[in-house]
């Protein structure tokens, strides 16, 4: 097999609005540099058969941004657009490439698109003989199930100060799995086993730094990638998982020391899994895509009456908050959905198989329960979910969670049927790729 790697600095050159939180003003500086990292994998040296994976230190990448990168990169490299995966790490301290909570930085987005196109082009030009291996590890100190049941029956988010004695417990469990793909150079007697790339996957919300932070940062996944690159060499690429219902501990370590703790914990678990991998061959690389739609949410009459009352009080203005959103934001969001009417949301998923392991993309924030169900029922020995990839449809909660209520349930775009549709299409795609012939 053949592999190519490259990375590029994507740190804004000036102050920008930041994504992920309802902030009051643009950034005030840079704590650590932001990067995009890419890995190309192919069964042969024919780049037209390659797959490219791109990890970007931003919160969200919308469909149009990803499509622009895919189409232009195909034209420049020959890698099919359907073989290019562009995913956001979901740092909540990156530039506003989405614009859901703060103004979108359109000028930066255009610069980013050009950098990502060139990144794929450079990566495709670096293909060289390689071998890879896959393993799983575990990290269970960073992510916590963030939806908590209060003793009066309502849902409390884990960042909300609430009397501990009134919390019954979490309404689900986090996914502690760490997926690692280790790619090393082949046929290099001077440096046998030299690491070219370390792709790692973990399910978490990179918002150790709350909305009170105004310094650009790649949060804890960024620190983990830097530590791994320093220790093992090559390019380390982080891909998030089905993160919609998990978070960091919202009530402690919300500072640079907390970022250091979580970043080092993730790097340590990835490094341990990587050490257990001895790449010794070239597993078959194959893949496929599926495209479908998820029905859009319909705002109920009761929700619309409530929103109108709040809008009458706020005038549509939305205040900055450190975590989550207030009623002012939810009311404005309900008005947006009400005025637009229900609409279908397009979804494209890619399955990339590496021997008996699979990477499955999703363009949004799947609830962790959904991701764990897909992984448990996949025909592959190992299946890793790559969330926030090739677009964004927002949160996809379970039907059960929608009935219980909560932050993401209030701010979702999809209706309650989305869970089952995603599971059905995901498993069908995994089965179709698994059935393809491979050595």
The 8 nearest C-alpha neighbors of each residue, nearest first, counted from 0:
[[1, 42, 281, 129, 43, 41, 128, 130],
 [0, 2, 128, 127, 129, 41, 126, 40],
 [3, 1, 40, 126, 39, 127, 129, 41],
 [2, 4, 126, 125, 39, 122, 38, 123],
 [5, 3, 38, 122, 37, 39, 125, 234],
 [4, 6, 122, 37, 36, 118, 121, 38],
 [7, 5, 36, 35, 37, 118, 34, 8],
 [8, 6, 35, 34, 9, 36, 118, 5],
 [7, 9, 34, 10, 33, 35, 6, 32],
 [10, 8, 34, 33, 7, 11, 35, 111],
 [9, 11, 33, 32, 8, 12, 34, 215],
 [12, 10, 13, 9, 107, 14, 15, 94],
 [11, 13, 10, 14, 15, 9, 107, 29],
 [14, 12, 11, 15, 28, 26, 10, 27],
 [13, 15, 26, 25, 27, 28, 16, 12],
 [16, 14, 25, 26, 94, 17, 13, 104],
 [15, 17, 25, 95, 94, 26, 102, 101],
 [16, 18, 94, 95, 93, 92, 15, 25],
 [19, 17, 95, 94, 91, 20, 93, 58],
 [18, 20, 91, 58, 100, 17, 92, 21],
 [19, 21, 210, 22, 18, 100, 322, 91],
 [20, 22, 319, 100, 320, 101, 210, 23],
 [23, 21, 319, 20, 210, 24, 320, 101],
 [22, 24, 319, 21, 25, 318, 320, 101],
 [23, 25, 22, 16, 26, 213, 17, 15],
 [26, 24, 16, 15, 14, 17, 27, 213],
 [27, 25, 213, 14, 15, 214, 28, 16],
 [28, 26, 213, 214, 14, 25, 29, 215],
 [27, 29, 214, 26, 215, 30, 14, 213],
 [30, 28, 215, 214, 31, 216, 32, 27],
 [29, 31, 214, 216, 215, 28, 32, 217],
 [32, 30, 216, 29, 33, 215, 217, 214],
 [33, 31, 10, 34, 216, 29, 30, 8],
 [32, 34, 10, 9, 56, 217, 8, 31],
 [35, 33, 8, 9, 7, 56, 55, 36],
 [34, 36, 55, 7, 54, 6, 56, 8],
 [35, 37, 6, 54, 53, 5, 236, 34],
 [36, 38, 53, 5, 52, 4, 6, 54],
 [37, 39, 4, 52, 51, 3, 53, 40],
 [38, 40, 51, 3, 2, 50, 123, 52],
 [41, 39, 2, 50, 49, 1, 51, 38],
 [40, 42, 49, 1, 43, 0, 48, 50],
 [41, 43, 0, 284, 1, 283, 40, 44],
 [44, 42, 45, 41, 0, 1, 48, 46],
 [43, 45, 46, 1, 41, 126, 42, 127],
 [46, 44, 43, 47, 48, 49, 41, 42],
 [45, 47, 49, 48, 44, 78, 77, 123],
 [46, 48, 78, 77, 45, 49, 79, 76],
 [49, 47, 46, 45, 41, 78, 50, 42],
 [50, 48, 41, 46, 40, 47, 78, 39],
 [49, 51, 82, 40, 39, 83, 41, 52],
 [52, 50, 39, 83, 38, 84, 82, 40],
 [51, 53, 84, 38, 37, 83, 85, 39],
 [52, 54, 37, 85, 36, 84, 86, 55],
 [53, 55, 86, 36, 35, 87, 236, 85],
 [54, 56, 35, 87, 57, 88, 86, 34],
 [57, 55, 88, 33, 34, 217, 87, 35],
 [58, 56, 93, 87, 90, 89, 55, 59],
 [89, 57, 59, 90, 91, 87, 18, 93],
 [60, 58, 87, 97, 57, 89, 96, 61],
 [61, 59, 390, 87, 97, 64, 96, 65],
 [62, 60, 390, 391, 64, 63, 97, 59],
 [61, 63, 390, 65, 64, 66, 389, 391],
 [64, 62, 66, 65, 61, 67, 390, 60],
 [65, 63, 67, 61, 66, 62, 60, 68],
 [66, 64, 68, 389, 62, 67, 63, 69],
 [65, 67, 69, 63, 68, 64, 70, 62],
 [66, 68, 64, 70, 65, 69, 63, 71],
 [69, 67, 65, 66, 116, 71, 70, 72],
 [70, 68, 80, 66, 72, 67, 71, 83],
 [69, 71, 73, 67, 72, 80, 68, 66],
 [70, 72, 74, 73, 68, 69, 67, 75],
 [73, 71, 75, 116, 69, 74, 70, 68],
 [74, 72, 77, 78, 70, 76, 79, 80],
 [73, 75, 71, 72, 76, 77, 70, 78],
 [74, 76, 72, 73, 77, 71, 120, 78],
 [77, 75, 73, 78, 120, 74, 72, 123],
 [76, 78, 73, 47, 74, 79, 75, 46],
 [77, 79, 47, 73, 76, 46, 49, 80],
 [80, 78, 82, 81, 73, 77, 47, 83],
 [81, 79, 69, 82, 83, 73, 70, 78],
 [80, 82, 79, 83, 288, 69, 349, 84],
 [83, 81, 50, 79, 80, 51, 84, 78],
 [84, 82, 51, 80, 81, 50, 52, 69],
 [85, 83, 52, 53, 51, 389, 86, 388],
 [84, 86, 53, 389, 388, 52, 65, 54],
 [87, 85, 388, 54, 387, 55, 53, 389],
 [86, 88, 55, 89, 57, 59, 387, 58],
 [87, 89, 56, 90, 239, 55, 238, 57],
 [58, 90, 88, 87, 57, 59, 91, 205],
 [89, 91, 58, 205, 92, 217, 57, 88],
 [92, 90, 19, 206, 58, 93, 18, 89],
 [93, 91, 215, 216, 90, 17, 18, 217],
 [92, 94, 57, 17, 215, 91, 90, 18],
 [95, 93, 17, 18, 16, 96, 15, 57],
 [94, 96, 18, 17, 103, 16, 97, 104],
 [95, 97, 103, 94, 108, 104, 98, 60],
 [98, 96, 95, 59, 99, 103, 60, 61],
 [97, 99, 103, 102, 101, 95, 100, 96],
 [98, 100, 97, 101, 102, 103, 18, 19],
 [99, 101, 21, 98, 20, 18, 19, 102],
 [100, 102, 98, 99, 21, 103, 18, 16],
 [103, 101, 98, 104, 16, 95, 100, 99],
 [102, 104, 98, 95, 96, 105, 97, 101],
 [103, 105, 107, 95, 106, 96, 108, 102],
 [106, 104, 108, 107, 103, 109, 96, 95],
 [107, 105, 109, 108, 104, 110, 111, 103],
 [106, 108, 110, 109, 104, 105, 111, 11],
 [109, 107, 111, 105, 110, 106, 96, 112],
 [108, 110, 112, 106, 111, 107, 105, 113],
 [111, 109, 107, 113, 108, 112, 114, 106],
 [110, 112, 108, 114, 109, 113, 107, 115],
 [113, 111, 109, 115, 114, 110, 68, 108],
 [112, 114, 116, 110, 111, 115, 117, 109],
 [115, 113, 111, 117, 112, 116, 118, 110],
 [114, 116, 118, 112, 117, 113, 111, 119],
 [115, 117, 113, 72, 119, 118, 68, 114],
 [118, 116, 120, 114, 115, 119, 121, 113],
 [117, 119, 115, 121, 120, 116, 114, 122],
 [120, 118, 122, 116, 117, 121, 123, 115],
 [119, 121, 117, 123, 118, 122, 76, 116],
 [120, 122, 124, 118, 123, 119, 117, 125],
 [123, 121, 4, 119, 3, 125, 5, 124],
 [124, 122, 120, 125, 121, 126, 119, 3],
 [123, 125, 121, 122, 126, 120, 3, 76],
 [126, 124, 3, 122, 123, 127, 121, 4],
 [127, 125, 3, 2, 1, 124, 123, 44],
 [126, 128, 1, 2, 129, 125, 3, 184],
 [129, 127, 1, 185, 0, 184, 2, 186],
 [130, 128, 184, 185, 1, 183, 0, 2],
 [131, 129, 281, 280, 183, 278, 182, 185],
 [130, 132, 182, 278, 181, 183, 281, 280],
 [131, 133, 278, 181, 180, 276, 277, 182],
 [134, 132, 180, 179, 181, 276, 131, 135],
 [135, 133, 179, 178, 272, 276, 180, 136],
 [136, 134, 178, 177, 179, 272, 176, 137],
 [135, 137, 177, 272, 176, 178, 268, 134],
 [136, 138, 176, 177, 175, 268, 139, 135],
 [137, 139, 175, 140, 268, 176, 177, 265],
 [140, 138, 175, 141, 142, 137, 174, 143],
 [139, 141, 138, 142, 264, 143, 261, 175],
 [142, 140, 247, 139, 261, 143, 138, 203],
 [143, 141, 247, 246, 203, 245, 140, 139],
 [142, 144, 245, 246, 173, 145, 247, 248],
 [145, 143, 245, 173, 172, 146, 171, 244],
 [144, 146, 157, 245, 246, 156, 143, 244],
 [147, 145, 156, 170, 169, 144, 155, 154],
 [146, 148, 169, 155, 154, 168, 170, 156],
 [149, 147, 154, 167, 168, 166, 169, 153],
 [148, 150, 166, 151, 152, 167, 153, 165],
 [149, 151, 152, 165, 167, 166, 148, 153],
 [150, 152, 149, 153, 165, 148, 166, 154],
 [153, 151, 150, 149, 148, 154, 403, 167],
 [152, 154, 149, 151, 148, 155, 403, 150],
 [155, 153, 148, 147, 405, 149, 146, 404],
 [154, 156, 147, 146, 148, 157, 149, 153],
 [157, 155, 146, 158, 159, 145, 147, 154],
 [156, 158, 145, 249, 159, 146, 155, 147],
 [157, 159, 249, 156, 250, 160, 248, 322],
 [160, 158, 157, 156, 161, 155, 249, 250],
 [161, 159, 158, 162, 250, 157, 163, 156],
 [160, 162, 159, 163, 165, 166, 155, 164],
 [161, 163, 164, 165, 160, 166, 149, 159],
 [164, 162, 165, 166, 161, 167, 160, 149],
 [163, 165, 162, 166, 167, 161, 150, 149],
 [164, 166, 163, 150, 162, 149, 167, 161],
 [167, 165, 149, 163, 168, 164, 150, 148],
 [168, 166, 148, 149, 150, 165, 169, 147],
 [167, 169, 166, 147, 148, 170, 149, 146],
 [170, 168, 147, 171, 146, 148, 144, 145],
 [169, 171, 147, 146, 148, 168, 172, 144],
 [172, 170, 169, 144, 173, 146, 368, 244],
 [171, 173, 144, 174, 170, 169, 143, 368],
 [172, 174, 144, 143, 245, 175, 142, 367],
 [173, 175, 176, 202, 172, 367, 371, 142],
 [176, 174, 139, 138, 137, 173, 177, 202],
 [177, 175, 137, 174, 136, 178, 201, 138],
 [176, 178, 136, 201, 137, 135, 200, 179],
 [179, 177, 135, 200, 199, 134, 176, 136],
 [178, 180, 199, 134, 198, 133, 135, 181],
 [181, 179, 133, 198, 197, 132, 199, 182],
 [180, 182, 197, 132, 131, 196, 179, 133],
 [181, 183, 131, 196, 195, 130, 194, 197],
 [184, 182, 194, 195, 193, 192, 130, 129],
 [185, 183, 129, 193, 192, 128, 195, 130],
 [186, 184, 129, 128, 187, 130, 183, 192],
 [185, 187, 188, 184, 128, 191, 129, 190],
 [186, 188, 189, 190, 185, 191, 184, 192],
 [189, 187, 191, 190, 186, 185, 192, 184],
 [188, 190, 187, 191, 186, 193, 192, 185],
 [189, 191, 188, 187, 193, 192, 184, 186],
 [192, 190, 188, 193, 187, 189, 184, 185],
 [191, 193, 183, 184, 194, 190, 185, 187],
 [194, 192, 183, 184, 191, 190, 195, 232],
 [195, 193, 183, 233, 196, 232, 182, 192],
 [196, 194, 233, 183, 182, 184, 234, 193],
 [197, 195, 234, 233, 182, 235, 194, 181],
 [196, 198, 235, 181, 180, 236, 182, 234],
 [197, 199, 236, 180, 179, 235, 237, 196],
 [200, 198, 179, 237, 178, 236, 238, 197],
 [199, 201, 178, 238, 177, 239, 237, 179],
 [202, 200, 177, 239, 240, 203, 176, 178],
 [201, 203, 240, 242, 239, 241, 174, 200],
 [204, 202, 142, 242, 246, 245, 205, 201],
 [203, 205, 246, 206, 247, 242, 245, 89],
 [206, 204, 90, 218, 207, 89, 91, 219],
 [207, 205, 208, 91, 204, 209, 90, 218],
 [206, 208, 253, 205, 258, 209, 247, 254],
 [207, 209, 206, 253, 254, 212, 210, 92],
 [210, 208, 211, 321, 212, 206, 322, 207],
 [209, 211, 321, 20, 212, 22, 322, 21],
 [210, 212, 209, 321, 213, 22, 208, 320],
 [213, 211, 210, 209, 214, 208, 92, 215],
 [212, 214, 26, 27, 211, 215, 28, 25],
 [215, 213, 28, 29, 30, 27, 26, 212],
 [216, 214, 29, 92, 93, 30, 28, 213],
 [215, 217, 31, 92, 218, 30, 93, 214],
 [216, 218, 221, 90, 56, 33, 92, 220],
 [219, 217, 216, 221, 205, 220, 90, 258],
 [218, 220, 262, 222, 258, 221, 261, 223],
 [221, 219, 223, 222, 218, 262, 224, 237],
 [222, 220, 217, 224, 219, 223, 218, 225],
 [221, 223, 219, 225, 262, 220, 224, 226],
 [222, 224, 266, 262, 220, 226, 221, 225],
 [225, 223, 227, 221, 235, 222, 226, 228],
 [226, 224, 222, 228, 227, 223, 229, 221],
 [225, 227, 229, 223, 224, 228, 230, 222],
 [228, 226, 230, 224, 229, 225, 231, 223],
 [229, 227, 232, 225, 231, 230, 226, 233],
 [228, 230, 226, 227, 232, 231, 225, 233],
 [231, 229, 227, 228, 232, 226, 225, 270],
 [230, 232, 228, 227, 229, 194, 233, 270],
 [233, 231, 228, 229, 194, 230, 234, 195],
 [232, 234, 195, 196, 194, 228, 235, 231],
 [233, 235, 196, 228, 197, 195, 236, 4],
 [236, 234, 197, 224, 196, 198, 228, 227],
 [235, 237, 198, 54, 36, 199, 197, 234],
 [238, 236, 199, 200, 198, 54, 239, 220],
 [239, 237, 200, 385, 88, 199, 54, 236],
 [238, 240, 202, 201, 386, 385, 200, 88],
 [239, 241, 202, 386, 385, 384, 242, 201],
 [242, 240, 365, 367, 370, 386, 366, 202],
 [241, 243, 202, 203, 240, 245, 367, 244],
 [242, 244, 366, 364, 365, 245, 241, 367],
 [245, 243, 366, 367, 242, 145, 144, 146],
 [246, 244, 144, 145, 143, 242, 243, 142],
 [247, 245, 204, 142, 143, 145, 203, 144],
 [246, 248, 142, 141, 249, 143, 204, 207],
 [249, 247, 250, 251, 246, 143, 157, 158],
 [248, 250, 158, 157, 247, 251, 253, 246],
 [249, 251, 158, 248, 252, 253, 157, 160],
 [252, 250, 253, 249, 248, 257, 254, 247],
 [251, 253, 257, 254, 256, 250, 207, 258],
 [254, 252, 207, 208, 251, 257, 209, 255],
 [253, 255, 257, 256, 252, 208, 258, 207],
 [256, 254, 258, 257, 259, 253, 208, 252],
 [255, 257, 259, 258, 254, 260, 252, 253],
 [258, 256, 252, 260, 254, 255, 259, 253],
 [257, 259, 255, 219, 261, 256, 260, 262],
 [258, 260, 256, 262, 257, 261, 263, 255],
 [259, 261, 257, 263, 258, 262, 264, 256],
 [262, 260, 264, 258, 263, 259, 219, 141],
 [263, 261, 219, 223, 222, 259, 265, 264],
 [262, 264, 266, 260, 265, 261, 267, 223],
 [263, 265, 261, 267, 262, 266, 260, 268],
 [266, 264, 262, 268, 267, 263, 223, 269],
 [267, 265, 223, 263, 269, 264, 268, 270],
 [266, 268, 270, 264, 265, 269, 263, 271],
 [269, 267, 271, 265, 270, 266, 138, 264],
 [270, 268, 266, 272, 271, 267, 273, 265],
 [269, 271, 273, 267, 268, 272, 266, 274],
 [270, 272, 268, 274, 273, 269, 267, 275],
 [271, 273, 269, 136, 275, 270, 274, 134],
 [274, 272, 270, 276, 275, 271, 269, 181],
 [273, 275, 271, 272, 276, 270, 277, 269],
 [274, 276, 273, 272, 277, 271, 134, 270],
 [277, 275, 273, 274, 132, 278, 134, 133],
 [276, 278, 279, 132, 275, 274, 131, 273],
 [279, 277, 132, 131, 130, 276, 280, 183],
 [280, 278, 277, 130, 131, 281, 132, 276],
 [281, 279, 130, 278, 282, 131, 132, 0],
 [280, 282, 130, 0, 283, 131, 279, 129],
 [283, 281, 354, 353, 280, 284, 438, 131],
 [282, 284, 354, 437, 353, 438, 285, 281],
 [285, 283, 353, 352, 42, 282, 41, 354],
 [286, 284, 352, 351, 283, 353, 432, 287],
 [287, 285, 351, 350, 352, 432, 284, 288],
 [286, 288, 350, 349, 432, 351, 289, 285],
 [289, 287, 349, 348, 350, 290, 347, 81],
 [288, 290, 348, 347, 349, 428, 291, 287],
 [291, 289, 347, 346, 348, 288, 292, 345],
 [290, 292, 346, 345, 347, 289, 293, 424],
 [293, 291, 345, 344, 346, 343, 294, 290],
 [292, 294, 344, 343, 417, 295, 345, 413],
 [295, 293, 343, 413, 414, 344, 342, 292],
 [296, 294, 413, 342, 341, 343, 414, 412],
 [295, 297, 414, 413, 412, 341, 298, 294],
 [296, 298, 341, 299, 295, 340, 414, 337],
 [299, 297, 337, 302, 296, 303, 300, 336],
 [300, 298, 302, 301, 303, 297, 304, 337],
 [299, 301, 303, 302, 304, 298, 305, 297],
 [300, 302, 304, 299, 303, 305, 298, 306],
 [303, 301, 299, 305, 300, 304, 306, 298],
 [302, 304, 306, 300, 305, 301, 307, 299],
 [305, 303, 301, 307, 306, 302, 300, 308],
 [304, 306, 302, 308, 303, 307, 301, 309],
 [307, 305, 330, 303, 309, 308, 304, 310],
 [308, 306, 310, 304, 309, 305, 311, 303],
 [307, 309, 311, 305, 306, 310, 304, 312],
 [308, 310, 306, 312, 311, 307, 313, 330],
 [311, 309, 313, 307, 314, 312, 315, 308],
 [310, 312, 308, 309, 314, 313, 307, 315],
 [311, 313, 309, 310, 314, 308, 315, 307],
 [314, 312, 310, 315, 316, 311, 309, 327],
 [313, 315, 310, 316, 311, 312, 309, 317],
 [314, 316, 313, 310, 331, 317, 327, 311],
 [315, 317, 314, 313, 318, 327, 328, 310],
 [316, 318, 327, 328, 315, 319, 313, 325],
 [319, 317, 320, 316, 327, 21, 23, 325],
 [318, 320, 21, 22, 23, 317, 321, 20],
 [321, 319, 21, 322, 318, 210, 324, 22],
 [320, 322, 210, 209, 211, 20, 319, 21],
 [323, 321, 320, 209, 210, 20, 324, 158],
 [324, 322, 325, 321, 320, 20, 406, 21],
 [325, 323, 328, 322, 320, 326, 329, 21],
 [324, 326, 327, 328, 329, 323, 320, 318],
 [325, 327, 329, 328, 330, 324, 309, 306],
 [328, 326, 325, 330, 317, 329, 331, 313],
 [329, 327, 331, 326, 330, 325, 317, 324],
 [328, 330, 332, 326, 331, 327, 333, 325],
 [329, 331, 306, 333, 327, 332, 328, 326],
 [332, 330, 334, 328, 333, 329, 315, 335],
 [333, 331, 329, 335, 334, 330, 328, 336],
 [334, 332, 330, 336, 335, 331, 337, 329],
 [333, 335, 337, 331, 332, 336, 338, 330],
 [334, 336, 332, 338, 333, 337, 339, 331],
 [337, 335, 333, 339, 334, 338, 340, 332],
 [336, 338, 334, 340, 335, 339, 298, 333],
 [337, 339, 335, 336, 340, 334, 333, 341],
 [340, 338, 336, 337, 335, 341, 342, 334],
 [339, 341, 337, 338, 336, 342, 297, 298],
 [342, 340, 295, 297, 296, 339, 343, 336],
 [343, 341, 295, 340, 344, 294, 296, 339],
 [342, 344, 294, 295, 293, 292, 345, 341],
 [343, 345, 293, 292, 295, 294, 342, 346],
 [346, 344, 292, 291, 343, 293, 347, 290],
 [347, 345, 291, 292, 290, 344, 348, 362],
 [348, 346, 290, 289, 291, 349, 345, 288],
 [347, 349, 360, 289, 361, 288, 290, 346],
 [350, 348, 288, 360, 287, 359, 351, 289],
 [349, 351, 359, 286, 287, 358, 288, 352],
 [350, 352, 286, 358, 357, 285, 349, 359],
 [353, 351, 357, 285, 284, 356, 286, 354],
 [354, 352, 284, 356, 282, 283, 357, 355],
 [353, 355, 282, 283, 356, 352, 284, 437],
 [354, 356, 379, 380, 353, 357, 381, 352],
 [357, 355, 381, 353, 354, 379, 352, 382],
 [358, 356, 352, 382, 351, 353, 383, 381],
 [357, 359, 383, 351, 350, 382, 384, 352],
 [360, 358, 350, 384, 385, 349, 383, 357],
 [359, 361, 385, 348, 349, 386, 384, 388],
 [360, 362, 386, 348, 388, 363, 387, 385],
 [363, 361, 391, 388, 387, 390, 389, 386],
 [362, 364, 387, 391, 393, 392, 361, 386],
 [365, 363, 394, 243, 242, 393, 241, 395],
 [366, 364, 241, 395, 243, 394, 242, 363],
 [365, 367, 243, 244, 396, 368, 369, 241],
 [366, 368, 241, 370, 369, 242, 244, 243],
 [367, 369, 371, 366, 370, 372, 397, 171],
 [370, 368, 372, 367, 366, 371, 373, 365],
 [371, 369, 367, 373, 241, 372, 368, 374],
 [370, 372, 374, 368, 369, 373, 375, 367],
 [373, 371, 369, 375, 370, 374, 368, 376],
 [374, 372, 370, 376, 371, 375, 377, 422],
 [373, 375, 371, 377, 382, 372, 376, 370],
 [374, 376, 372, 373, 377, 371, 382, 370],
 [377, 375, 373, 374, 372, 378, 426, 371],
 [376, 378, 374, 379, 375, 373, 426, 429],
 [379, 377, 430, 376, 380, 433, 429, 426],
 [380, 378, 381, 377, 355, 356, 382, 357],
 [379, 381, 355, 356, 378, 382, 377, 357],
 [380, 382, 356, 379, 357, 383, 355, 374],
 [383, 381, 357, 374, 356, 358, 379, 384],
 [382, 384, 358, 359, 357, 385, 178, 381],
 [385, 383, 359, 240, 360, 358, 386, 241],
 [386, 384, 360, 240, 239, 359, 238, 361],
 [385, 387, 240, 361, 388, 239, 241, 360],
 [386, 388, 363, 362, 86, 87, 361, 391],
 [387, 389, 86, 362, 386, 85, 390, 361],
 [390, 388, 65, 85, 362, 62, 86, 84],
 [391, 389, 62, 61, 362, 388, 60, 65],
 [390, 392, 363, 362, 61, 393, 387, 62],
 [393, 391, 363, 362, 344, 394, 390, 412],
 [394, 392, 363, 391, 364, 411, 412, 395],
 [393, 395, 364, 411, 365, 396, 243, 363],
 [394, 396, 365, 366, 364, 393, 417, 413],
 [397, 395, 366, 394, 400, 401, 398, 365],
 [396, 398, 400, 399, 418, 401, 366, 395],
 [397, 399, 415, 401, 400, 402, 396, 418],
 [400, 398, 402, 397, 401, 403, 396, 415],
 [401, 399, 403, 397, 402, 398, 404, 396],
 [402, 400, 398, 404, 408, 403, 399, 397],
 [401, 403, 399, 400, 404, 398, 408, 397],
 [404, 402, 400, 401, 399, 405, 154, 153],
 [405, 403, 401, 408, 402, 400, 154, 409],
 [404, 406, 408, 154, 407, 409, 403, 155],
 [405, 407, 409, 408, 410, 323, 404, 156],
 [408, 406, 410, 409, 411, 405, 394, 396],
 [407, 409, 405, 401, 406, 411, 404, 410],
 [408, 410, 407, 406, 411, 405, 404, 329],
 [409, 411, 407, 408, 406, 412, 329, 332],
 [412, 410, 394, 408, 413, 407, 409, 393],
 [413, 411, 296, 295, 393, 410, 414, 392],
 [414, 412, 295, 296, 411, 294, 417, 293],
 [415, 413, 296, 295, 416, 294, 417, 412],
 [414, 416, 398, 417, 413, 401, 418, 397],
 [417, 415, 414, 418, 419, 420, 398, 294],
 [416, 418, 420, 415, 419, 293, 414, 421],
 [419, 417, 421, 397, 420, 416, 422, 398],
 [418, 420, 422, 421, 417, 416, 423, 397],
 [419, 421, 417, 423, 422, 418, 424, 416],
 [422, 420, 424, 418, 419, 423, 425, 417],
 [421, 423, 419, 425, 420, 424, 426, 373],
 [422, 424, 420, 426, 421, 425, 419, 427],
 [425, 423, 427, 421, 426, 422, 428, 420],
 [426, 424, 422, 428, 427, 423, 421, 429],
 [425, 427, 429, 428, 423, 424, 422, 430],
 [426, 428, 424, 430, 425, 429, 423, 431],
 [429, 427, 431, 425, 426, 430, 424, 432],
 [428, 430, 426, 432, 427, 431, 433, 425],
 [431, 429, 433, 427, 428, 432, 426, 434],
 [430, 432, 428, 434, 433, 429, 427, 435],
 [433, 431, 435, 429, 434, 430, 286, 428],
 [434, 432, 430, 431, 435, 429, 378, 379],
 [433, 435, 431, 432, 430, 436, 429, 437],
 [436, 434, 432, 433, 437, 431, 285, 286],
 [437, 435, 434, 438, 433, 432, 283, 285],
 [438, 436, 283, 435, 354, 284, 285, 282],
 [437, 283, 436, 282, 354, 281, 284, 435]]
